[in-house]
Amino acid sequence: MRFAHPSLLFFVLLVPFAGFFWAFMRARREKALSKITRNVPAARASGLQMAFMVVGLALVFLAAARPQWGRSADKSVARSRNVVVAIDVSRSMLAADVRPNRLERAKADVADLIDSLGQDRCALVAFRRTGVAISPLTTDRGFLRSALESLSPDSAPRGETDLGSALRECLRVLDPAADDHNAIILISDGGDLRGEAISGAELAKKRGVPVFTVGIGDPKYGATVPDDSGGVQKYQGGNVTVKLEEGALKAIAEASGGRYVPLATLGTAETTLGAIYRKFLRQVAAAEQNDEESRLGEHYQAFLFPGLALLLAACALSRGAFGKPVKRN
């Protein structure tokens, strides 16, 4: 036998002492009254009543501690799983080293992921300087696809890319009560100009939410970044070239218990976003199986109902505040 709330057993041990103290104080009171009057109020609780109260309270506290033994025959109810997909929409994601460009390729892969979610819920977060939820957790695939198609660099505030802010926004969207059924997929070219990615990943790890990171872009040669006029961004007279920076993405995955996958390996059956999500599902299924195997049967009813019955019996034995006085000779 074990107890789900063993700290409540302290009150079980306290009940007999409380009963003895109450009886002692009542005896002192009656002794004091007998010295000044011949009419002493009748005892409001007989010895049997006191026994009922003590045993009844002890049983109720035992029930509150939730005694467990044996194996439960109940099957765990499957809960919906939740995934937040965070997509980098900074201007570097418009680089065309991935066709047609990094952002459009990411959107195409996420659309494939949405189709494989089944009854699970998905949310979308766009991020640049900060993360912005553009879709709450939902099973509405049409709404998710519409929100996905509307993604552009204008979907999040301009500024230095902050992967830490993206992770914090993802965690805000997820219900902490279901963190054993939550996951984050973060898609980016790896630029983390604020340096807060690891703190966000550690927060996800603390909540038990794995972060699967997907790196988009060429890590060796990179590509130029288009400007608002359709040309190429310049800096000090030269073209701005951006490469896939894998360091931060690998660190996030490792720190959170997830996995890093570069886009170069995506497209095969084993490394699509759908496959990454199925890996998460296997982790959840294994945790559910372990939970079901270790679950003990709940037997608090065996203590609660007899305890309540004894307390009611103790109340029935009480003569109340208006009991007739006993005349002493």
Residue pairs with C-beta under 8 A, 6 or more apart in sequence:
1 67
1 68
1 69
2 67
2 68
2 69
2 296
3 9
3 65
3 66
3 67
3 68
4 65
4 66
4 68
5 64
5 65
5 66
6 65
7 65
8 61
8 64
8 65
9 61
9 62
9 65
11 61
11 64
12 58
12 61
12 62
12 65
15 54
15 57
15 58
15 61
16 54
16 58
18 54
19 50
19 53
19 54
22 50
23 50
26 43
30 40
30 41
30 43
33 40
33 41
34 40
34 328
38 327
38 328
38 329
39 325
39 326
39 327
39 328
40 325
40 326
40 328
41 323
41 325
41 326
42 319
42 323
42 324
42 325
42 326
44 318
44 319
44 320
44 321
44 323
45 53
45 314
45 317
45 318
46 317
48 317
49 314
49 317
49 318
50 314
52 310
52 311
52 313
52 314
52 317
53 310
53 311
53 314
55 307
55 310
56 306
56 307
56 308
56 309
56 310
56 311
56 313
56 314
57 307
57 311
58 307
59 303
59 304
59 306
59 307
59 310
60 303
60 304
60 307
60 308
60 311
62 300
62 303
62 307
63 300
63 301
63 303
63 304
63 307
64 300
65 300
66 298
66 300
67 299
67 300
67 302
67 303
68 296
68 297
68 298
68 299
69 296
69 297
69 299
70 296
70 297
70 299
71 295
71 296
71 297
72 295
72 296
72 297
72 298
73 297
74 295
75 292
76 288
76 291
76 292
76 295
78 288
79 178
79 181
80 119
80 120
80 121
80 139
80 181
81 120
81 121
81 181
81 182
81 183
81 280
81 281
81 284
82 120
82 121
82 122
82 123
82 137
82 174
82 175
82 178
82 181
82 182
82 183
83 117
83 120
83 121
83 122
83 123
83 182
83 183
83 184
83 185
83 277
83 280
84 122
84 123
84 124
84 125
84 137
84 170
84 173
84 174
84 182
84 183
84 184
84 185
85 110
85 113
85 122
85 123
85 124
85 125
85 184
85 185
85 187
86 124
86 125
86 126
86 127
86 131
86 166
86 167
86 169
86 170
86 184
86 185
86 186
86 187
86 188
87 103
87 106
87 107
87 110
87 124
87 125
87 126
87 127
87 151
87 187
87 188
88 103
88 106
88 127
88 128
88 161
88 166
88 187
88 188
88 189
88 191
88 216
89 103
89 126
89 127
89 128
89 151
89 152
89 153
89 154
89 155
89 156
90 128
90 153
90 161
90 189
90 191
91 153
91 225
91 226
91 233
92 102
92 161
92 189
92 191
92 217
92 225
92 242
93 101
93 102
93 103
93 106
93 153
93 188
93 189
93 216
94 101
94 102
94 103
94 153
94 225
94 226
95 101
95 102
95 189
95 217
95 222
95 223
95 224
95 225
95 226
95 242
96 102
96 223
96 226
97 217
97 218
97 221
97 222
97 223
98 105
98 216
98 217
98 218
98 263
99 105
102 189
102 216
102 217
103 151
103 152
103 153
105 216
105 263
106 187
106 214
106 216
107 148
107 149
107 151
109 187
109 214
109 266
109 272
109 273
110 124
110 148
110 187
110 273
111 145
111 148
112 272
112 273
112 274
113 122
113 185
113 272
113 273
113 274
113 277
114 122
114 141
114 144
114 145
114 148
115 141
115 274
116 274
116 277
116 278
117 139
117 141
117 277
119 139
120 139
121 137
121 138
121 139
122 135
122 137
122 138
122 139
122 144
123 133
123 135
123 136
123 137
123 138
123 170
123 173
123 174
124 133
124 134
124 135
124 144
124 147
124 148
124 151
125 131
125 132
125 133
125 134
125 166
125 169
125 170
125 173
126 132
126 134
126 151
126 155
126 156
127 156
127 161
127 162
127 163
127 165
127 166
127 169
128 153
128 156
128 157
128 158
128 159
128 161
128 162
129 156
129 157
129 158
129 159
129 160
129 161
129 162
129 165
130 156
130 157
130 159
130 162
130 165
130 169
131 156
131 162
131 165
131 166
131 167
131 168
131 169
131 170
132 155
132 156
132 157
132 169
133 169
133 172
133 173
134 147
134 150
134 151
134 155
135 143
135 144
135 147
136 173
137 173
137 174
138 144
160 193
160 194
161 188
161 191
161 192
161 193
161 194
162 192
162 193
162 194
162 196
163 186
163 188
163 192
163 194
163 196
163 197
163 200
163 248
163 252
164 192
164 194
164 195
164 196
164 197
164 198
164 199
164 200
165 194
165 196
165 200
166 186
166 188
166 200
167 184
167 186
167 197
167 200
167 201
167 203
167 204
167 211
167 252
168 200
168 203
170 184
170 186
170 204
171 184
171 200
171 203
171 204
171 207
171 209
174 182
174 184
174 209
175 182
176 207
179 207
179 208
179 209
180 208
180 284
180 287
181 284
182 207
182 208
182 209
183 209
183 210
183 211
183 212
183 258
183 277
183 280
184 204
184 209
184 210
184 211
184 212
184 256
184 258
185 211
185 212
185 213
185 214
185 273
185 276
185 277
186 211
186 212
186 213
186 214
186 249
186 252
187 213
187 214
187 216
188 213
188 214
188 215
188 216
188 249
189 215
189 216
189 217
189 242
189 243
189 244
189 245
190 215
190 217
190 244
190 245
190 246
190 247
190 248
190 249
191 242
191 245
191 248
192 245
192 248
197 248
197 251
197 252
198 251
198 252
198 255
200 252
201 211
201 251
201 252
201 253
201 255
201 256
202 255
202 256
204 210
204 211
204 256
205 255
205 256
205 257
209 256
210 256
210 257
210 258
210 259
210 280
210 283
211 252
211 253
211 256
211 257
211 258
212 253
212 258
212 259
212 260
212 261
212 276
212 277
212 279
212 280
213 249
213 250
213 252
213 253
213 258
213 259
213 260
213 261
214 249
214 260
214 261
214 262
214 263
214 266
214 273
214 276
215 244
215 246
215 249
215 260
215 261
215 262
215 263
216 244
216 263
217 223
217 242
217 243
217 244
217 263
218 243
218 244
219 243
219 244
219 245
219 246
219 262
220 243
221 243
222 241
222 242
222 243
222 244
223 241
223 242
224 232
224 233
224 239
224 240
224 241
224 242
225 232
225 233
225 240
225 241
225 242
226 232
226 233
227 233
227 234
232 239
232 240
233 239
233 240
234 240
244 262
244 263
246 260
246 262
249 260
250 260
252 258
252 260
253 259
253 260
254 260
259 276
259 279
261 271
261 276
265 271
266 272
266 273
269 275
